[in-house]
């Protein structure tokens, strides 16, 4: 399994579906409105269902029942709705198989939502940060889809899972992936986001997530936050106490808002079923 093989997989990744394309178009249009966005979303049953389910889950903690998609889109905002559109697009992928990472499609979607909910609560009211973090928090694990598909095609699921059972954190996962594929899942995600014409700050933040000091100045703080989030909530050892402790050390290291971080940990990662 070579890096070139992975890059070919990235190139062969299915093109974005009509819902994602139209959602992105509305969000990128200076005249695009919440009403326009809701009209696009409501034509996609899976995206609509995912948004309404999340809006009424304890994960996001909204104070009242959300019944209509326009209301839900308005509350979440454009960047988070983009994330739901991408998440739904990935769930529709017919050959989605994340067994090498010991998760299924539903787990994968739940983790993405938890990552987004955590960011939304931690940086509530900080629009400049959330403009970048809302969407990237949804997509941090996308590279694993590509890597997992290569493992499945080569019949190496059990072997890879055995190696995964020995890793302790996201750094170890990166070491394993680089040894097996020559590239980490974060690097694959960054390449995909660049292919999809994302803002350079977004794909650079994810690319340098494990080593934020290597990111450029524009991306560094986002990479730091994403490293904290992924340490907490990666598909490996999701939300376990050692991950919380490791993430807290990173919060202190980077001088991030520790008090708010600890409050949100209690809100998000202790919820039943997260």
WOWOQUI-V287623 format. One record per backbone hydrogen bond with DSSP energy under -1.0 kcal/mol. NH is the residue of the N-H (numbers start at 0). CO is the residue of the C=O. If there is no record, write none. Layout:
BEGIN
{{NH & CO} {NH & CO}}
END
This chain:
BEGIN
{{5 & 1} {6 & 2} {7 & 3} {8 & 4} {9 & 5} {10 & 6} {11 & 7} {12 & 9} {20 & 16} {21 & 17} {22 & 18} {23 & 19} {24 & 20} {25 & 21} {26 & 22} {27 & 23} {31 & 28} {36 & 32} {37 & 33} {38 & 34} {39 & 35} {40 & 36} {41 & 37} {42 & 39} {43 & 40} {47 & 43} {48 & 44} {49 & 45} {50 & 46} {51 & 47} {52 & 48} {53 & 49} {54 & 50} {55 & 51} {56 & 53} {71 & 67} {72 & 68} {73 & 69} {74 & 70} {75 & 71} {76 & 72} {80 & 76} {81 & 77} {82 & 78} {83 & 79} {84 & 80} {85 & 81} {86 & 82} {87 & 83} {88 & 84} {89 & 85} {90 & 86} {91 & 87} {92 & 89} {95 & 92} {100 & 97} {101 & 98} {102 & 97} {107 & 103} {108 & 104} {109 & 105} {110 & 106} {111 & 107} {112 & 108} {113 & 109} {114 & 110} {115 & 111} {116 & 112} {117 & 113} {118 & 114} {119 & 115} {120 & 116} {121 & 117} {122 & 118} {125 & 122} {129 & 125} {130 & 126} {132 & 128} {133 & 129} {135 & 131} {136 & 132} {138 & 134} {141 & 138} {143 & 140} {144 & 141} {146 & 142} {147 & 143} {148 & 144} {149 & 145} {150 & 146} {151 & 147} {152 & 148} {153 & 149} {154 & 151} {155 & 150} {159 & 155} {160 & 156} {161 & 157} {162 & 158} {163 & 159} {164 & 160} {165 & 162} {166 & 163} {172 & 168} {173 & 169} {174 & 170} {175 & 171} {176 & 172} {177 & 173} {178 & 174} {179 & 175} {180 & 176} {187 & 183} {188 & 184} {189 & 185} {190 & 186} {191 & 187} {192 & 188} {193 & 189} {194 & 190} {195 & 191} {196 & 193} {197 & 192} {202 & 198} {203 & 199} {204 & 200} {205 & 201} {206 & 202} {207 & 203} {208 & 205} {213 & 210} {214 & 211} {219 & 215} {222 & 218} {223 & 219} {224 & 220} {225 & 221} {226 & 222} {227 & 223} {228 & 224} {229 & 225} {230 & 226} {231 & 227} {232 & 228} {233 & 229} {238 & 231} {239 & 236} {243 & 239} {244 & 240} {245 & 241} {246 & 242} {247 & 243} {248 & 244} {249 & 245} {250 & 246} {251 & 247} {252 & 248} {253 & 249} {255 & 250} {257 & 255} {260 & 256} {261 & 257} {262 & 258} {263 & 259} {264 & 260} {265 & 261} {266 & 262} {267 & 263} {268 & 264} {273 & 270}}
END
